[in-house]
Structures are given as C-alpha cells and as structure tokens.
Amino acid sequence: MYKLILLFLALMSSNNLYAGSASSGTLFNFHFMNNGVIIVYTTGTRSGVPACASSQPQRFALDATTTAGKTQLSGLISAHAAKKPITIYGTGACTAYGDSETINFFYVQ
C-alpha cells in the first residue's frame, strides 16, 4: 500500500500533469532565434497554459540545438508546408524560451 501511495504522489507532482496543449490548428510565424530556439505560433485552441506562457498563449518553443529539437523542427516545418492540422502538447514549463511553453510532443493529422 505504501508503494501505491508513493506512486500516486509521484504522478500527481509530474510537470506533465499541468502541461498545456493546443488542439488541432495550423502553424504560423516561425521565429528563429540566435541561440537556436525556434518559436512557433498555432491557431489551435489552447488549454492549460502555464503561468510562464500566459502573455504569449498561442506560441510554443523548442531548442533546435539538440537532436530531439531538430527532429521536432523537421516535423513542424513539414506540417506547415503541407498545411496539415497539428496538435501540440507542452511540458508545462518555459525552459526553451522564457515566455513560451516548451514543446513536449505533437502529432500531425
């Protein structure tokens, strides 16, 4: 029982539990920052926007200097070029860029 309680508390304190998302929308306004961060806006309806991103709720960020960030950027650009709707899930934090939620994962419809 003790282990079950610990597992429940760990899951409840997870950052992803409080992460934001943007439902099916299209991407626009890619900003390529000089530190390798990419900021992208979405027309998708946002929910669960973290406090750090409340001034820019329609945008997300990713660090394109990492292998994972490069992979995500490739997928975002492909979705944009094909004009495909995309759903984005954030990390619940603004680690890549101070006022934009960092992308955790997304899927293209």
N, C-alpha and C positions, 0 to 999 in steps of 0.2 A: 504494500500500500504506500509506503514511504517513497519508493521509486516512482510510482504513478503520480504522486503529488509533485515531486520534483520535475518530472517530465511536463506536467501541466503548467507549472510555473515558468519553465524554460520556454515553452511555446507561447505563453501569454506575453512574455517580455521580448519576443522577437521583433526586430525592426520591421520585418515584412508584414507583420500583423497590422501595422499602422501605415503601410505604404499606400501611395496614391496610384491612380490609374487614369487612363484616358480611353474611353470606349471608341469604337470604330470611327475613325476620322482620317483625313488626309494630312500630309506634312507640308509645311511651307517655311520660308525664311530660315534657311540653314546659315548659321554663323560659325565661321571657322576662326577660332581664337588663336593667338600667337603662342599659347602654351600647349597646343594640341587638343584642347577641349572643343567639342562640337556642341552647339546649342541648336535645337530644332523645335519649331512650333507645331502644334497639332490643332485640328479643328474638332477633334473628339471631345466629348463631354467629360470633364474632369470630376473625379471624386476622391475623397481622402487626401486632399492636398496638404502636405506637411507645412508647418508654420514657416520654415525657411524659404518656401517657394510661394508664399501667399501673395507676394507682389507681382509674380510672373506665373500665374497658374496654368497658362496654356503652353508652357515650354518645358522641355526636358534637356538634360545634358548628358554627355558621355565623354570619357577620356580616350581619345583616339591614339594615344601614345602606347597603349597596351595592346596585346594580341586580341583580347576579348573586345576592346573598344573598336579596333579595326574591323573585326568581324561584324559587330553591330552596325558600324557606319556603312559597310557594304550593303547590308540588308536594308537599312533605311533609305539609302540612295536608290537601290533597286526598286523598292516600293514606291518611292516618289516618282521615279522615271516611268513606271508602269501605271501610275495613277491608281494604285491599289489602296483600299482602306487598310488601316493598321490600328491595332490595339496595343497600347503601351502600358506596362506595369513598372512603377518606380521602386526604389529601395526604401523610400520613406526618409531619405536624408539628401542633403545637397553637397555631397563630397566632391563631385567633379567641378561644380561651379556654385558659388555661394548662395545664389538666389534661384536656382533651378534644380528640380528634383533629378537625381541621377537615375538613368535607366537601369532597371534590373533585367527585364526581358520584354520581348514584344512578339507579336505574330501578325503576319500579313494575310488578309483574307483573299 
